[in-house]
Amino acid sequence: MKKPIKFCKNPDCEDEILDYKSSKKLYCSDKCRNYHGHKRRSEENLEFNLSRKGMIENYKLLKLYQDRDILIEDLDKFEKLGFNTKYLPENKIL
């Protein structure tokens, strides 16, 4: 009995899987399997990663001013330097 032709599940690859022992094989290699999983997880966590990156950038800017002992400054000046108020932590009362 001839094996059916299978293609890699990774959308960036989609090569033909030539030699497989089990019908459960979905990827042509471990590299494709890992890359597809990484890409899927990064798309699922995109909003979290963007907010985390924004908070890190805000922290770096505030830390720079704290290291120079500048403790009081206008918010407008911070915003001109790249501070984003969208990524401020929220105080929620439960």
PDB file with one MODEL, atoms N, CA, C and O in Angstrom:
MODEL        1
ATOM      1  N   MET A   1       0.834  -1.185   0.000  1.00  0.00           N
ATOM      2  CA  MET A   1       0.000   0.000   0.000  1.00  0.00           C
ATOM      3  C   MET A   1       0.879   1.249   0.000  1.00  0.00           C
ATOM      4  O   MET A   1       1.822   1.353   0.784  1.00  0.00           O
ATOM      5  N   LYS A   2       0.569   2.169  -0.864  1.00  0.00           N
ATOM      6  CA  LYS A   2       1.349   3.388  -1.007  1.00  0.00           C
ATOM      7  C   LYS A   2       0.914   4.411   0.049  1.00  0.00           C
ATOM      8  O   LYS A   2      -0.276   4.590   0.311  1.00  0.00           O
ATOM      9  N   LYS A   3       1.918   5.083   0.651  1.00  0.00           N
ATOM     10  CA  LYS A   3       1.627   6.099   1.667  1.00  0.00           C
ATOM     11  C   LYS A   3       1.088   7.363   0.999  1.00  0.00           C
ATOM     12  O   LYS A   3       1.528   7.726  -0.092  1.00  0.00           O
ATOM     13  N   PRO A   4       0.137   8.034   1.651  1.00  0.00           N
ATOM     14  CA  PRO A   4      -0.363   9.295   1.079  1.00  0.00           C
ATOM     15  C   PRO A   4       0.691  10.393   1.187  1.00  0.00           C
ATOM     16  O   PRO A   4       1.560  10.351   2.058  1.00  0.00           O
ATOM     17  N   ILE A   5       0.606  11.353   0.311  1.00  0.00           N
ATOM     18  CA  ILE A   5       1.545  12.478   0.329  1.00  0.00           C
ATOM     19  C   ILE A   5       1.116  13.434   1.431  1.00  0.00           C
ATOM     20  O   ILE A   5      -0.043  13.841   1.511  1.00  0.00           O
ATOM     21  N   LYS A   6       2.080  13.783   2.281  1.00  0.00           N
ATOM     22  CA  LYS A   6       1.811  14.712   3.383  1.00  0.00           C
ATOM     23  C   LYS A   6       2.678  15.946   3.206  1.00  0.00           C
ATOM     24  O   LYS A   6       3.774  15.879   2.649  1.00  0.00           O
ATOM     25  N   PHE A   7       2.173  17.068   3.686  1.00  0.00           N
ATOM     26  CA  PHE A   7       2.909  18.320   3.618  1.00  0.00           C
ATOM     27  C   PHE A   7       3.107  18.866   5.020  1.00  0.00           C
ATOM     28  O   PHE A   7       2.285  18.652   5.910  1.00  0.00           O
ATOM     29  N   CYS A   8       4.219  19.579   5.201  1.00  0.00           N
ATOM     30  CA  CYS A   8       4.569  20.166   6.491  1.00  0.00           C
ATOM     31  C   CYS A   8       3.482  21.152   6.923  1.00  0.00           C
ATOM     32  O   CYS A   8       2.979  21.927   6.109  1.00  0.00           O
ATOM     33  N   LYS A   9       3.126  21.118   8.204  1.00  0.00           N
ATOM     34  CA  LYS A   9       2.076  21.986   8.737  1.00  0.00           C
ATOM     35  C   LYS A   9       2.545  23.431   8.927  1.00  0.00           C
ATOM     36  O   LYS A   9       1.726  24.339   9.072  1.00  0.00           O
ATOM     37  N   ASN A  10       3.859  23.638   8.925  1.00  0.00           N
ATOM     38  CA  ASN A  10       4.422  24.978   9.065  1.00  0.00           C
ATOM     39  C   ASN A  10       4.087  25.779   7.805  1.00  0.00           C
ATOM     40  O   ASN A  10       4.527  25.399   6.720  1.00  0.00           O
ATOM     41  N   PRO A  11       3.312  26.892   7.909  1.00  0.00           N
ATOM     42  CA  PRO A  11       2.916  27.651   6.723  1.00  0.00           C
ATOM     43  C   PRO A  11       4.086  28.289   5.986  1.00  0.00           C
ATOM     44  O   PRO A  11       3.966  28.589   4.797  1.00  0.00           O
ATOM     45  N   ASP A  12       5.211  28.505   6.656  1.00  0.00           N
ATOM     46  CA  ASP A  12       6.374  29.090   5.993  1.00  0.00           C
ATOM     47  C   ASP A  12       7.160  28.056   5.200  1.00  0.00           C
ATOM     48  O   ASP A  12       7.953  28.424   4.332  1.00  0.00           O
ATOM     49  N   CYS A  13       6.962  26.782   5.473  1.00  0.00           N
ATOM     50  CA  CYS A  13       7.716  25.708   4.828  1.00  0.00           C
ATOM     51  C   CYS A  13       6.855  24.979   3.792  1.00  0.00           C
ATOM     52  O   CYS A  13       7.104  25.078   2.590  1.00  0.00           O
ATOM     53  N   GLU A  14       5.869  24.267   4.253  1.00  0.00           N
ATOM     54  CA  GLU A  14       4.946  23.492   3.428  1.00  0.00           C
ATOM     55  C   GLU A  14       5.646  22.550   2.455  1.00  0.00           C
ATOM     56  O   GLU A  14       5.137  22.301   1.362  1.00  0.00           O
ATOM     57  N   ASP A  15       6.816  22.019   2.843  1.00  0.00           N
ATOM     58  CA  ASP A  15       7.511  21.023   2.031  1.00  0.00           C
ATOM     59  C   ASP A  15       6.802  19.686   2.143  1.00  0.00           C
ATOM     60  O   ASP A  15       6.028  19.447   3.070  1.00  0.00           O
ATOM     61  N   GLU A  16       7.079  18.833   1.195  1.00  0.00           N
ATOM     62  CA  GLU A  16       6.506  17.488   1.219  1.00  0.00           C
ATOM     63  C   GLU A  16       7.278  16.641   2.233  1.00  0.00           C
ATOM     64  O   GLU A  16       8.508  16.663   2.258  1.00  0.00           O
ATOM     65  N   ILE A  17       6.551  15.899   3.063  1.00  0.00           N
ATOM     66  CA  ILE A  17       7.178  14.989   4.023  1.00  0.00           C
ATOM     67  C   ILE A  17       7.361  13.661   3.300  1.00  0.00           C
ATOM     68  O   ILE A  17       6.389  12.976   2.982  1.00  0.00           O
ATOM     69  N   LEU A  18       8.604  13.309   3.047  1.00  0.00           N
ATOM     70  CA  LEU A  18       8.889  12.149   2.224  1.00  0.00           C
ATOM     71  C   LEU A  18       8.890  10.846   3.018  1.00  0.00           C
ATOM     72  O   LEU A  18       8.186   9.901   2.662  1.00  0.00           O
ATOM     73  N   ASP A  19       9.662  10.794   4.072  1.00  0.00           N
ATOM     74  CA  ASP A  19       9.829   9.539   4.794  1.00  0.00           C
ATOM     75  C   ASP A  19       9.235   9.675   6.190  1.00  0.00           C
ATOM     76  O   ASP A  19       9.768  10.397   7.033  1.00  0.00           O
ATOM     77  N   TYR A  20       8.150   8.991   6.424  1.00  0.00           N
ATOM     78  CA  TYR A  20       7.537   9.003   7.747  1.00  0.00           C
ATOM     79  C   TYR A  20       7.020   7.612   8.077  1.00  0.00           C
ATOM     80  O   TYR A  20       6.586   6.861   7.203  1.00  0.00           O
ATOM     81  N   LYS A  21       7.080   7.293   9.367  1.00  0.00           N
ATOM     82  CA  LYS A  21       6.657   5.976   9.818  1.00  0.00           C
ATOM     83  C   LYS A  21       5.233   5.997  10.349  1.00  0.00           C
ATOM     84  O   LYS A  21       4.528   4.989  10.303  1.00  0.00           O
ATOM     85  N   SER A  22       4.822   7.135  10.846  1.00  0.00           N
ATOM     86  CA  SER A  22       3.510   7.242  11.462  1.00  0.00           C
ATOM     87  C   SER A  22       2.674   8.289  10.733  1.00  0.00           C
ATOM     88  O   SER A  22       3.207   9.266  10.207  1.00  0.00           O
ATOM     89  N   SER A  23       1.385   8.081  10.708  1.00  0.00           N
ATOM     90  CA  SER A  23       0.505   9.055  10.066  1.00  0.00           C
ATOM     91  C   SER A  23       0.340  10.309  10.917  1.00  0.00           C
ATOM     92  O   SER A  23      -0.283  11.279  10.484  1.00  0.00           O
ATOM     93  N   LYS A  24       0.898  10.293  12.132  1.00  0.00           N
ATOM     94  CA  LYS A  24       0.781  11.433  13.041  1.00  0.00           C
ATOM     95  C   LYS A  24       1.820  12.515  12.765  1.00  0.00           C
ATOM     96  O   LYS A  24       1.724  13.607  13.325  1.00  0.00           O
ATOM     97  N   LYS A  25       2.797  12.245  11.927  1.00  0.00           N
ATOM     98  CA  LYS A  25       3.860  13.215  11.658  1.00  0.00           C
ATOM     99  C   LYS A  25       3.279  14.418  10.912  1.00  0.00           C
ATOM    100  O   LYS A  25       2.667  14.267   9.855  1.00  0.00           O
ATOM    101  N   LEU A  26       3.476  15.603  11.468  1.00  0.00           N
ATOM    102  CA  LEU A  26       2.890  16.819  10.904  1.00  0.00           C
ATOM    103  C   LEU A  26       3.924  17.771  10.304  1.00  0.00           C
ATOM    104  O   LEU A  26       3.585  18.604   9.463  1.00  0.00           O
ATOM    105  N   TYR A  27       5.178  17.654  10.731  1.00  0.00           N
ATOM    106  CA  TYR A  27       6.220  18.589  10.306  1.00  0.00           C
ATOM    107  C   TYR A  27       7.356  17.826   9.646  1.00  0.00           C
ATOM    108  O   TYR A  27       7.584  16.652   9.935  1.00  0.00           O
ATOM    109  N   CYS A  28       8.065  18.508   8.754  1.00  0.00           N
ATOM    110  CA  CYS A  28       9.163  17.846   8.048  1.00  0.00           C
ATOM    111  C   CYS A  28      10.400  17.695   8.929  1.00  0.00           C
ATOM    112  O   CYS A  28      11.215  16.803   8.695  1.00  0.00           O
ATOM    113  N   SER A  29      10.550  18.546   9.932  1.00  0.00           N
ATOM    114  CA  SER A  29      11.713  18.459  10.824  1.00  0.00           C
ATOM    115  C   SER A  29      11.371  19.082  12.176  1.00  0.00           C
ATOM    116  O   SER A  29      10.345  19.743  12.333  1.00  0.00           O
ATOM    117  N   ASP A  30      12.253  18.856  13.144  1.00  0.00           N
ATOM    118  CA  ASP A  30      12.070  19.473  14.459  1.00  0.00           C
ATOM    119  C   ASP A  30      12.194  20.994  14.381  1.00  0.00           C
ATOM    120  O   ASP A  30      11.541  21.719  15.131  1.00  0.00           O
ATOM    121  N   LYS A  31      13.032  21.462  13.473  1.00  0.00           N
ATOM    122  CA  LYS A  31      13.211  22.906  13.289  1.00  0.00           C
ATOM    123  C   LYS A  31      11.884  23.553  12.885  1.00  0.00           C
ATOM    124  O   LYS A  31      11.508  24.596  13.420  1.00  0.00           O
ATOM    125  N   CYS A  32      11.181  22.930  11.940  1.00  0.00           N
ATOM    126  CA  CYS A  32       9.882  23.466  11.507  1.00  0.00           C
ATOM    127  C   CYS A  32       8.852  23.397  12.634  1.00  0.00           C
ATOM    128  O   CYS A  32       8.066  24.327  12.812  1.00  0.00           O
ATOM    129  N   ARG A  33       8.850  22.321  13.380  1.00  0.00           N
ATOM    130  CA  ARG A  33       7.902  22.157  14.487  1.00  0.00           C
ATOM    131  C   ARG A  33       8.133  23.224  15.548  1.00  0.00           C
ATOM    132  O   ARG A  33       7.184  23.843  16.027  1.00  0.00           O
ATOM    133  N   ASN A  34       9.397  23.439  15.915  1.00  0.00           N
ATOM    134  CA  ASN A  34       9.726  24.445  16.932  1.00  0.00           C
ATOM    135  C   ASN A  34       9.418  25.854  16.448  1.00  0.00           C
ATOM    136  O   ASN A  34       8.895  26.672  17.205  1.00  0.00           O
ATOM    137  N   TYR A  35       9.737  26.140  15.193  1.00  0.00           N
ATOM    138  CA  TYR A  35       9.489  27.480  14.653  1.00  0.00           C
ATOM    139  C   TYR A  35       7.994  27.770  14.599  1.00  0.00           C
ATOM    140  O   TYR A  35       7.561  28.869  14.945  1.00  0.00           O
ATOM    141  N   HIS A  36       7.211  26.799  14.171  1.00  0.00           N
ATOM    142  CA  HIS A  36       5.761  26.999  14.086  1.00  0.00           C
ATOM    143  C   HIS A  36       5.164  27.220  15.474  1.00  0.00           C
ATOM    144  O   HIS A  36       4.291  28.072  15.638  1.00  0.00           O
ATOM    145  N   GLY A  37       5.621  26.467  16.473  1.00  0.00           N
ATOM    146  CA  GLY A  37       5.144  26.650  17.843  1.00  0.00           C
ATOM    147  C   GLY A  37       5.519  28.012  18.394  1.00  0.00           C
ATOM    148  O   GLY A  37       4.714  28.674  19.049  1.00  0.00           O
ATOM    149  N   HIS A  38       6.762  28.428  18.119  1.00  0.00           N
ATOM    150  CA  HIS A  38       7.218  29.743  18.590  1.00  0.00           C
ATOM    151  C   HIS A  38       6.388  30.856  17.961  1.00  0.00           C
ATOM    152  O   HIS A  38       5.971  31.789  18.648  1.00  0.00           O
ATOM    153  N   LYS A  39       6.151  30.759  16.661  1.00  0.00           N
ATOM    154  CA  LYS A  39       5.383  31.777  15.955  1.00  0.00           C
ATOM    155  C   LYS A  39       3.945  31.831  16.466  1.00  0.00           C
ATOM    156  O   LYS A  39       3.393  32.916  16.646  1.00  0.00           O
ATOM    157  N   ARG A  40       3.339  30.675  16.701  1.00  0.00           N
ATOM    158  CA  ARG A  40       1.962  30.616  17.191  1.00  0.00           C
ATOM    159  C   ARG A  40       1.854  31.229  18.583  1.00  0.00           C
ATOM    160  O   ARG A  40       0.935  31.999  18.859  1.00  0.00           O
ATOM    161  N   ARG A  41       2.808  30.880  19.468  1.00  0.00           N
ATOM    162  CA  ARG A  41       2.777  31.433  20.834  1.00  0.00           C
ATOM    163  C   ARG A  41       3.014  32.938  20.836  1.00  0.00           C
ATOM    164  O   ARG A  41       2.390  33.659  21.614  1.00  0.00           O
ATOM    165  N   SER A  42       3.906  33.420  19.978  1.00  0.00           N
ATOM    166  CA  SER A  42       4.167  34.864  19.945  1.00  0.00           C
ATOM    167  C   SER A  42       2.951  35.628  19.426  1.00  0.00           C
ATOM    168  O   SER A  42       2.705  36.752  19.862  1.00  0.00           O
ATOM    169  N   GLU A  43       2.190  35.044  18.507  1.00  0.00           N
ATOM    170  CA  GLU A  43       0.969  35.694  18.037  1.00  0.00           C
ATOM    171  C   GLU A  43      -0.115  35.686  19.108  1.00  0.00           C
ATOM    172  O   GLU A  43      -0.877  36.646  19.230  1.00  0.00           O
ATOM    173  N   GLU A  44      -0.187  34.604  19.888  1.00  0.00           N
ATOM    174  CA  GLU A  44      -1.183  34.516  20.955  1.00  0.00           C
ATOM    175  C   GLU A  44      -0.900  35.516  22.067  1.00  0.00           C
ATOM    176  O   GLU A  44      -1.826  36.050  22.678  1.00  0.00           O
ATOM    177  N   ASN A  45       0.374  35.769  22.329  1.00  0.00           N
ATOM    178  CA  ASN A  45       0.773  36.636  23.437  1.00  0.00           C
ATOM    179  C   ASN A  45       1.196  38.027  22.971  1.00  0.00           C
ATOM    180  O   ASN A  45       1.913  38.725  23.688  1.00  0.00           O
ATOM    181  N   LEU A  46       0.767  38.433  21.789  1.00  0.00           N
ATOM    182  CA  LEU A  46       1.215  39.698  21.215  1.00  0.00           C
ATOM    183  C   LEU A  46       0.857  40.895  22.095  1.00  0.00           C
ATOM    184  O   LEU A  46       1.701  41.761  22.326  1.00  0.00           O
ATOM    185  N   GLU A  47      -0.365  40.956  22.582  1.00  0.00           N
ATOM    186  CA  GLU A  47      -0.795  42.090  23.412  1.00  0.00           C
ATOM    187  C   GLU A  47       0.021  42.162  24.703  1.00  0.00           C
ATOM    188  O   GLU A  47       0.441  43.243  25.118  1.00  0.00           O
ATOM    189  N   PHE A  48       0.242  41.021  25.327  1.00  0.00           N
ATOM    190  CA  PHE A  48       1.036  40.981  26.556  1.00  0.00           C
ATOM    191  C   PHE A  48       2.471  41.429  26.284  1.00  0.00           C
ATOM    192  O   PHE A  48       3.032  42.211  27.051  1.00  0.00           O
ATOM    193  N   ASN A  49       3.065  40.939  25.199  1.00  0.00           N
ATOM    194  CA  ASN A  49       4.446  41.293  24.885  1.00  0.00           C
ATOM    195  C   ASN A  49       4.599  42.771  24.577  1.00  0.00           C
ATOM    196  O   ASN A  49       5.600  43.380  24.955  1.00  0.00           O
ATOM    197  N   LEU A  50       3.616  43.361  23.891  1.00  0.00           N
ATOM    198  CA  LEU A  50       3.686  44.794  23.590  1.00  0.00           C
ATOM    199  C   LEU A  50       3.586  45.643  24.851  1.00  0.00           C
ATOM    200  O   LEU A  50       4.311  46.627  24.999  1.00  0.00           O
ATOM    201  N   SER A  51       2.684  45.266  25.765  1.00  0.00           N
ATOM    202  CA  SER A  51       2.551  46.036  27.000  1.00  0.00           C
ATOM    203  C   SER A  51       3.793  45.871  27.873  1.00  0.00           C
ATOM    204  O   SER A  51       4.231  46.820  28.524  1.00  0.00           O
ATOM    205  N   ARG A  52       4.355  44.672  27.884  1.00  0.00           N
ATOM    206  CA  ARG A  52       5.581  44.426  28.659  1.00  0.00           C
ATOM    207  C   ARG A  52       6.731  45.268  28.107  1.00  0.00           C
ATOM    208  O   ARG A  52       7.490  45.864  28.871  1.00  0.00           O
ATOM    209  N   LYS A  53       6.858  45.315  26.786  1.00  0.00           N
ATOM    210  CA  LYS A  53       7.914  46.108  26.167  1.00  0.00           C
ATOM    211  C   LYS A  53       7.734  47.596  26.470  1.00  0.00           C
ATOM    212  O   LYS A  53       8.707  48.298  26.746  1.00  0.00           O
ATOM    213  N   GLY A  54       6.487  48.076  26.418  1.00  0.00           N
ATOM    214  CA  GLY A  54       6.218  49.479  26.739  1.00  0.00           C
ATOM    215  C   GLY A  54       6.550  49.813  28.182  1.00  0.00           C
ATOM    216  O   GLY A  54       7.096  50.880  28.463  1.00  0.00           O
ATOM    217  N   MET A  55       6.224  48.907  29.103  1.00  0.00           N
ATOM    218  CA  MET A  55       6.543  49.138  30.518  1.00  0.00           C
ATOM    219  C   MET A  55       8.050  49.146  30.751  1.00  0.00           C
ATOM    220  O   MET A  55       8.543  49.917  31.574  1.00  0.00           O
ATOM    221  N   ILE A  56       8.783  48.299  30.038  1.00  0.00           N
ATOM    222  CA  ILE A  56      10.242  48.264  30.180  1.00  0.00           C
ATOM    223  C   ILE A  56      10.853  49.568  29.687  1.00  0.00           C
ATOM    224  O   ILE A  56      11.759  50.106  30.323  1.00  0.00           O
ATOM    225  N   GLU A  57      10.367  50.083  28.558  1.00  0.00           N
ATOM    226  CA  GLU A  57      10.882  51.358  28.035  1.00  0.00           C
ATOM    227  C   GLU A  57      10.588  52.500  29.008  1.00  0.00           C
ATOM    228  O   GLU A  57      11.448  53.349  29.241  1.00  0.00           O
ATOM    229  N   ASN A  58       9.387  52.527  29.575  1.00  0.00           N
ATOM    230  CA  ASN A  58       9.052  53.550  30.569  1.00  0.00           C
ATOM    231  C   ASN A  58       9.965  53.437  31.785  1.00  0.00           C
ATOM    232  O   ASN A  58      10.442  54.445  32.306  1.00  0.00           O
ATOM    233  N   TYR A  59      10.203  52.210  32.234  1.00  0.00           N
ATOM    234  CA  TYR A  59      11.054  51.980  33.402  1.00  0.00           C
ATOM    235  C   TYR A  59      12.473  52.490  33.138  1.00  0.00           C
ATOM    236  O   TYR A  59      13.074  53.127  34.004  1.00  0.00           O
ATOM    237  N   LYS A  60      13.007  52.216  31.955  1.00  0.00           N
ATOM    238  CA  LYS A  60      14.367  52.660  31.633  1.00  0.00           C
ATOM    239  C   LYS A  60      14.481  54.173  31.691  1.00  0.00           C
ATOM    240  O   LYS A  60      15.465  54.711  32.199  1.00  0.00           O
ATOM    241  N   LEU A  61      13.467  54.858  31.168  1.00  0.00           N
ATOM    242  CA  LEU A  61      13.479  56.324  31.173  1.00  0.00           C
ATOM    243  C   LEU A  61      13.397  56.871  32.597  1.00  0.00           C
ATOM    244  O   LEU A  61      14.130  57.794  32.952  1.00  0.00           O
ATOM    245  N   LEU A  62      12.502  56.301  33.414  1.00  0.00           N
ATOM    246  CA  LEU A  62      12.378  56.754  34.801  1.00  0.00           C
ATOM    247  C   LEU A  62      13.635  56.437  35.607  1.00  0.00           C
ATOM    248  O   LEU A  62      14.045  57.229  36.455  1.00  0.00           O
ATOM    249  N   LYS A  63      14.242  55.290  35.348  1.00  0.00           N
ATOM    250  CA  LYS A  63      15.462  54.898  36.045  1.00  0.00           C
ATOM    251  C   LYS A  63      16.602  55.846  35.704  1.00  0.00           C
ATOM    252  O   LYS A  63      17.412  56.180  36.569  1.00  0.00           O
ATOM    253  N   LEU A  64      16.672  56.280  34.452  1.00  0.00           N
ATOM    254  CA  LEU A  64      17.698  57.233  34.034  1.00  0.00           C
ATOM    255  C   LEU A  64      17.590  58.530  34.831  1.00  0.00           C
ATOM    256  O   LEU A  64      18.598  59.067  35.289  1.00  0.00           O
ATOM    257  N   TYR A  65      16.377  59.027  34.992  1.00  0.00           N
ATOM    258  CA  TYR A  65      16.173  60.257  35.762  1.00  0.00           C
ATOM    259  C   TYR A  65      16.440  60.036  37.252  1.00  0.00           C
ATOM    260  O   TYR A  65      16.983  60.915  37.921  1.00  0.00           O
ATOM    261  N   GLN A  66      16.069  58.887  37.763  1.00  0.00           N
ATOM    262  CA  GLN A  66      16.314  58.608  39.177  1.00  0.00           C
ATOM    263  C   GLN A  66      17.809  58.518  39.460  1.00  0.00           C
ATOM    264  O   GLN A  66      18.269  58.986  40.502  1.00  0.00           O
ATOM    265  N   ASP A  67      18.568  57.925  38.551  1.00  0.00           N
ATOM    266  CA  ASP A  67      20.015  57.816  38.736  1.00  0.00           C
ATOM    267  C   ASP A  67      20.695  59.183  38.733  1.00  0.00           C
ATOM    268  O   ASP A  67      21.753  59.355  39.338  1.00  0.00           O
ATOM    269  N   ARG A  68      20.095  60.139  38.063  1.00  0.00           N
ATOM    270  CA  ARG A  68      20.637  61.499  38.031  1.00  0.00           C
ATOM    271  C   ARG A  68      20.040  62.385  39.126  1.00  0.00           C
ATOM    272  O   ARG A  68      20.255  63.597  39.132  1.00  0.00           O
ATOM    273  N   ASP A  69      19.300  61.789  40.042  1.00  0.00           N
ATOM    274  CA  ASP A  69      18.662  62.470  41.171  1.00  0.00           C
ATOM    275  C   ASP A  69      17.693  63.566  40.738  1.00  0.00           C
ATOM    276  O   ASP A  69      17.562  64.586  41.414  1.00  0.00           O
ATOM    277  N   ILE A  70      17.020  63.357  39.621  1.00  0.00           N
ATOM    278  CA  ILE A  70      15.958  64.262  39.181  1.00  0.00           C
ATOM    279  C   ILE A  70      14.652  63.563  39.527  1.00  0.00           C
ATOM    280  O   ILE A  70      14.229  62.640  38.830  1.00  0.00           O
ATOM    281  N   LEU A  71      14.022  64.002  40.597  1.00  0.00           N
ATOM    282  CA  LEU A  71      12.849  63.296  41.107  1.00  0.00           C
ATOM    283  C   LEU A  71      11.531  63.951  40.713  1.00  0.00           C
ATOM    284  O   LEU A  71      10.485  63.304  40.754  1.00  0.00           O
ATOM    285  N   ILE A  72      11.567  65.227  40.334  1.00  0.00           N
ATOM    286  CA  ILE A  72      10.343  65.919  39.941  1.00  0.00           C
ATOM    287  C   ILE A  72      10.553  66.483  38.540  1.00  0.00           C
ATOM    288  O   ILE A  72      11.477  67.259  38.298  1.00  0.00           O
ATOM    289  N   GLU A  73       9.676  66.076  37.623  1.00  0.00           N
ATOM    290  CA  GLU A  73       9.764  66.523  36.238  1.00  0.00           C
ATOM    291  C   GLU A  73       8.365  66.516  35.638  1.00  0.00           C
ATOM    292  O   GLU A  73       7.508  65.741  36.062  1.00  0.00           O
ATOM    293  N   ASP A  74       8.133  67.379  34.652  1.00  0.00           N
ATOM    294  CA  ASP A  74       6.831  67.454  33.992  1.00  0.00           C
ATOM    295  C   ASP A  74       6.601  66.218  33.127  1.00  0.00           C
ATOM    296  O   ASP A  74       7.531  65.670  32.534  1.00  0.00           O
ATOM    297  N   LEU A  75       5.360  65.800  33.073  1.00  0.00           N
ATOM    298  CA  LEU A  75       4.982  64.640  32.270  1.00  0.00           C
ATOM    299  C   LEU A  75       5.178  64.921  30.785  1.00  0.00           C
ATOM    300  O   LEU A  75       5.504  64.015  30.019  1.00  0.00           O
ATOM    301  N   ASP A  76       4.983  66.168  30.376  1.00  0.00           N
ATOM    302  CA  ASP A  76       5.162  66.530  28.962  1.00  0.00           C
ATOM    303  C   ASP A  76       6.590  66.262  28.495  1.00  0.00           C
ATOM    304  O   ASP A  76       6.812  65.801  27.375  1.00  0.00           O
ATOM    305  N   LYS A  77       7.549  66.554  29.360  1.00  0.00           N
ATOM    306  CA  LYS A  77       8.951  66.324  28.999  1.00  0.00           C
ATOM    307  C   LYS A  77       9.216  64.825  28.853  1.00  0.00           C
ATOM    308  O   LYS A  77       9.933  64.411  27.942  1.00  0.00           O
ATOM    309  N   PHE A  78       8.645  64.008  29.742  1.00  0.00           N
ATOM    310  CA  PHE A  78       8.801  62.555  29.643  1.00  0.00           C
ATOM    311  C   PHE A  78       8.178  62.029  28.353  1.00  0.00           C
ATOM    312  O   PHE A  78       8.754  61.170  27.685  1.00  0.00           O
ATOM    313  N   GLU A  79       7.002  62.546  28.005  1.00  0.00           N
ATOM    314  CA  GLU A  79       6.325  62.088  26.789  1.00  0.00           C
ATOM    315  C   GLU A  79       7.119  62.451  25.538  1.00  0.00           C
ATOM    316  O   GLU A  79       7.118  61.693  24.568  1.00  0.00           O
ATOM    317  N   LYS A  80       7.790  63.588  25.546  1.00  0.00           N
ATOM    318  CA  LYS A  80       8.639  63.961  24.413  1.00  0.00           C
ATOM    319  C   LYS A  80       9.830  63.021  24.280  1.00  0.00           C
ATOM    320  O   LYS A  80      10.340  62.815  23.179  1.00  0.00           O
ATOM    321  N   LEU A  81      10.273  62.454  25.391  1.00  0.00           N
ATOM    322  CA  LEU A  81      11.410  61.534  25.374  1.00  0.00           C
ATOM    323  C   LEU A  81      10.996  60.089  25.092  1.00  0.00           C
ATOM    324  O   LEU A  81      11.851  59.207  25.006  1.00  0.00           O
ATOM    325  N   GLY A  82       9.690  59.838  24.947  1.00  0.00           N
ATOM    326  CA  GLY A  82       9.236  58.497  24.595  1.00  0.00           C
ATOM    327  C   GLY A  82       8.445  57.792  25.670  1.00  0.00           C
ATOM    328  O   GLY A  82       8.090  56.627  25.493  1.00  0.00           O
ATOM    329  N   PHE A  83       8.155  58.451  26.778  1.00  0.00           N
ATOM    330  CA  PHE A  83       7.353  57.838  27.849  1.00  0.00           C
ATOM    331  C   PHE A  83       5.916  57.704  27.361  1.00  0.00           C
ATOM    332  O   PHE A  83       5.360  58.648  26.799  1.00  0.00           O
ATOM    333  N   ASN A  84       5.318  56.543  27.571  1.00  0.00           N
ATOM    334  CA  ASN A  84       3.963  56.287  27.108  1.00  0.00           C
ATOM    335  C   ASN A  84       3.064  56.058  28.317  1.00  0.00           C
ATOM    336  O   ASN A  84       3.250  55.096  29.063  1.00  0.00           O
ATOM    337  N   THR A  85       2.094  56.940  28.507  1.00  0.00           N
ATOM    338  CA  THR A  85       1.199  56.829  29.661  1.00  0.00           C
ATOM    339  C   THR A  85       0.228  55.656  29.538  1.00  0.00           C
ATOM    340  O   THR A  85      -0.419  55.282  30.516  1.00  0.00           O
ATOM    341  N   LYS A  86       0.126  55.085  28.361  1.00  0.00           N
ATOM    342  CA  LYS A  86      -0.738  53.922  28.152  1.00  0.00           C
ATOM    343  C   LYS A  86      -0.261  52.725  28.975  1.00  0.00           C
ATOM    344  O   LYS A  86      -1.060  51.866  29.349  1.00  0.00           O
ATOM    345  N   TYR A  87       1.035  52.671  29.254  1.00  0.00           N
ATOM    346  CA  TYR A  87       1.614  51.527  29.949  1.00  0.00           C
ATOM    347  C   TYR A  87       1.873  51.784  31.432  1.00  0.00           C
ATOM    348  O   TYR A  87       2.738  51.147  32.034  1.00  0.00           O
ATOM    349  N   LEU A  88       1.135  52.703  32.009  1.00  0.00           N
ATOM    350  CA  LEU A  88       1.233  52.914  33.457  1.00  0.00           C
ATOM    351  C   LEU A  88       0.444  51.816  34.166  1.00  0.00           C
ATOM    352  O   LEU A  88      -0.599  51.394  33.667  1.00  0.00           O
ATOM    353  N   PRO A  89       0.920  51.346  35.318  1.00  0.00           N
ATOM    354  CA  PRO A  89       0.143  50.338  36.053  1.00  0.00           C
ATOM    355  C   PRO A  89      -1.156  50.933  36.566  1.00  0.00           C
ATOM    356  O   PRO A  89      -1.212  52.094  36.972  1.00  0.00           O
ATOM    357  N   GLU A  90      -2.198  50.116  36.538  1.00  0.00           N
ATOM    358  CA  GLU A  90      -3.517  50.581  36.985  1.00  0.00           C
ATOM    359  C   GLU A  90      -3.764  50.164  38.420  1.00  0.00           C
ATOM    360  O   GLU A  90      -3.391  49.064  38.829  1.00  0.00           O
ATOM    361  N   ASN A  91      -4.395  51.044  39.185  1.00  0.00           N
ATOM    362  CA  ASN A  91      -4.797  50.730  40.557  1.00  0.00           C
ATOM    363  C   ASN A  91      -6.272  50.391  40.544  1.00  0.00           C
ATOM    364  O   ASN A  91      -7.121  51.276  40.441  1.00  0.00           O
ATOM    365  N   LYS A  92      -6.571  49.129  40.647  1.00  0.00           N
ATOM    366  CA  LYS A  92      -7.969  48.700  40.634  1.00  0.00           C
ATOM    367  C   LYS A  92      -8.371  48.260  42.039  1.00  0.00           C
ATOM    368  O   LYS A  92      -7.646  47.523  42.707  1.00  0.00           O
ATOM    369  N   ILE A  93      -9.530  48.724  42.468  1.00  0.00           N
ATOM    370  CA  ILE A  93     -10.047  48.334  43.779  1.00  0.00           C
ATOM    371  C   ILE A  93     -11.050  47.211  43.551  1.00  0.00           C
ATOM    372  O   ILE A  93     -11.997  47.351  42.777  1.00  0.00           O
ATOM    373  N   LEU A  94     -10.831  46.121  44.225  1.00  0.00           N
ATOM    374  CA  LEU A  94     -11.721  44.970  44.058  1.00  0.00           C
ATOM    375  C   LEU A  94     -12.902  45.042  44.985  1.00  0.00           C
ATOM    376  O   LEU A  94     -13.751  44.150  44.974  1.00  0.00           O
TER     377      LEU A  94
ENDMDL
END
